[in-house]
Amino acid sequence: MTEKTPLALGTEDIRKLLMRYAIPAIIAMTAASLYNMMDSIFIGHGVGPLAIAGLAITFPFINLAAAFGSLVGVGASTLVSVKMGQKDLKSAEAVLGNVLLLNITIGLLFMAVCLIFLEPILYFFGASEDTLPYARDYMKVILYGNLITHIYMGLNEVMRASGYPQRAMAATLFAVAINGVLNALFIFVFDMGIRGAALGTICAQFLALLGVLVHFISRKSYIRFQRGIFHVKWHIVWSMLAIGLSPFLMNICSCLVVMLVNNGLKTHGGDMYIGAYGIINRVVFLFIMIVMGFNQGMQPIAGYNFGARQSGRVIQILKYTILCGTTVTTLGFLICQIFPRTIIRFFTTDEGLIGLAEHGMRLILLMLPVIGFQMVSTSFFQSIGMAGKAIFLSLTRQLIFLVPCLFILPHYWGPDGVWGSFPVADALSTITTGLMLGWQMKKFKRGAIGEELL
């Protein structure tokens, strides 16, 4: 299948399709992870270890911005895939128009509210007097460019889901490359400190957005900007928001979790513990993003075949993606347990920070191998439009299990209670996911797929 024949999603071999869609997504998602890691690496070596802690304070903010981006982008990409499976291209283009309108509205509102209450929010997320200046300088630049980020993320999701995974990948790779160059330039040449890293990120996303806009203007694109699609259609808006609610809540929960982790570490350890968590978060994020790449490859295939009522192909793509995702997280576990100090030295040369990050990494990642299964299963329900099930599974690990652990365990074991909360929640959520997925597969095998179409 080429990018110009997305209808082959319903006929071509599942493994070939997954690799064709997943490999560009994996490259793009890995690049996006490196995108974030570069900020930490440049800041760690160019500004200092305390600046890494300041950057870690911004992680809940970044998750919050990503939550609103995914609320629109993920819901839209799922709708586009399903509508294409139903051969309804007019509706798919209406989704595209509404994506742009929603991203502009949400992006502007988010920027305005957060800039007004920036310092109180950062203190709430765990900032101290020492780390606040770094976190504030970074987030001001990021928020001023928030509209660019939202539009870029939303349209790139739709481009990938509409049959152009290579172009979506190319846009992300371009942004990563430009970000690396600009980070080095702004931090080491122009001595802009942590603000330079933020400015490099926004400038890179702006240039990548221009390329995505050109794609949707082109008459050669499968779906594109046309007259009449830039009107709010509430049934499309509500469908997008309902489907996107799962990743939205997942990111909101991530925001809450990082806030609790930061505050727990600040109370029981100090700013350097927060810096250690910032490093661990960036490393884990690399493997998580690879799994998300497989999920993005699965999404249009599962969505299309679900729309076409081909239950056998829906089950097949799920099984193969679970195998791939679990392999990735298992390899990540082995690498991080065997070579933790080598990995951490990429971010800092401070021996105290290295020691804290190594200990935390070993504990946090104890259950990493099972995360691949949990992530793929949650994304699967989201991909076929079963928003309620996806939302529930999104909440189990981060809200239902992890948050109580973060409230309780640090009071008994200090920082180790924070680190140990993660594997406990991972184990419990994986058991829950297995039970729900098993029930759904039995239902599909009975031929009930047609009853749950969007």
Summary of the structure (lengths in Angstrom):
residues: 454
radius of gyration: 21.1
end to end distance: 25.9
largest distance: 64.0
contacts: 1768
relative contact order: 0.14
helix: 84%
strand: 0%
